[in-house]
C-alpha cells in the first residue's frame, strides 16, 4: 500500500509505475475519491461541531430542537455515502503497486530482464547423453511420482533415501551460513488468516488463484513462509535498536501451479507441495538497499558452496510484481534443458507490506515510522535437489554429492539401492 500523501503529491510517478508494471489502475479515480472523502469528512465534522454547539445551548426551544434534528438526519444520510467512498478507495489503494526504484530496468515482461553476471561453468559431460533428474531419480529409487499420484494426485512426489537426506543437509548448510549474519531460525505456521495473507500484497493479482484457501476457517495455506514471517510483526511498533531483524524460515509451502504446463508438470519442478528456506528482514528505510545486497550475497554464497553454475538477473518493471521496488533472481543451469531455470529470488518491498500490515518502529527521536521488509530464497529444496542431481551426475549413473554437503549427510555419492 502506498502512502496517500505520496499519491497526492506524485500522481504522475504512480501512474508511470502502474504503466511500467502492467497494472491497470485509474489513479485519477483514486485522487477523486480521496478528495471527495476529505471534503465529506470536513463537512460532517462541521455539522457535528454545530450539533455540539446547539446541545450546549439546550434544546428546549422548538426551532433549535428542529435544527438539531435536521443536522443529525443530514449526518446520518452522509455517513453511508462516506463509507461507500471509503470502501471503493480502499480497494483501489490496495491494488496500486509499489514504486520501482529508478535503477530498475523498464520492460514489459521477463524477456527484458537483464543478466548481470554468469558464475561458474556449465558441466561438460564425458558421456554422450546426460539423463534428466526424473530418469536419475527413478533409476536410483530417489523420486516416486507414480505412488504419490496414487495417494495424492498429480504434481506430488515422494523424495526418498539419500535424496531425502540431502534435503536435511541443505537445511543445515543454510542455517550454518546465515547464523553468521544473525538470522534467527524460525519454523512458522503454514496456515495464515485471510487478512495476513493479503497483507503481503500478492493477492490483488493472479496469486490468489494459486493459493489454497480453507473457506471453513477463512485461512490460506502459505505459498512461501514470507507470508507468515512478514505477518509475524503485524500491528507492532518495533524498537530502532532491534533493527534489522533477520529471520530464516523453514516450511512446507503450497501452490496450485495452475498456469504451468508441459514437461514441468510431470516431475517435481512444479508441484503443489514443496519445502523451502526463506529469508525475511525488517529494516530501517535507509538500510534496506544494503540489506537487499546482503540477501543476494547470501544466495550467491550458497550457490557457490554447492558449485552450481548460475546467472543473476535484474528483474525489469513488467516482471517485478506488485509489492517489490526491486528484485533479483538467480537462475541455475539445468543440463537436460540446456538452459537456466529460476531457483531463487530476492525482493526489496520497502514499506509497501509494512503499511498493509501496520509494522512500524520508534526511532531515537521518538518518531514512529514504517519499517522496510525484504525477502529472499535461501533454497527452494526441490529445485536445488534437481540441479544437484543433473549437474553432478556421473558416467556410471551415480550422483556426486557437493563437497559442502558431505559433512552433513555423511556420504559423497548416491549410487542407489538397485
Secondary structure, DSSP 4 states (H G I P E B T S, - for coil): ---HHHHHH-HHHHHHHHHHTT----HHHHHHHHHHHHHHHHHHHHHHHHHHHHHHT-S-SHHHHHHHHHHHHHHHHHHHHHHHHHHHHHHHHHHSPPPPPTTSPP-SSGGG-EEEEEES-----SSSSPPPHHHHHHHTT-EEHHHHHHHH-SS--EE-HHHHHHHHHHHHHHHHHHGGGTPEEE---SEEEHHHHHHTS-TTTTHHHHSEEETTTTEEE-SSTHHHHHGGGTT-EEEGGGPSEEEEEEEEEE---TT--GGGGTSSSS-SEEEEEEEEEEE-GGGHHHHHHHHHHHHHHHHHHHT--EEEEE--GGGS-SS-SEEEEEEEEETTTTEEEEEEEEEE-TTHHHHHHT-EEE-TTS-EEEPEEEEEEEEEHHHHHHHHHHHTB-TTS-EEPPHHHHHHHS-SEE----
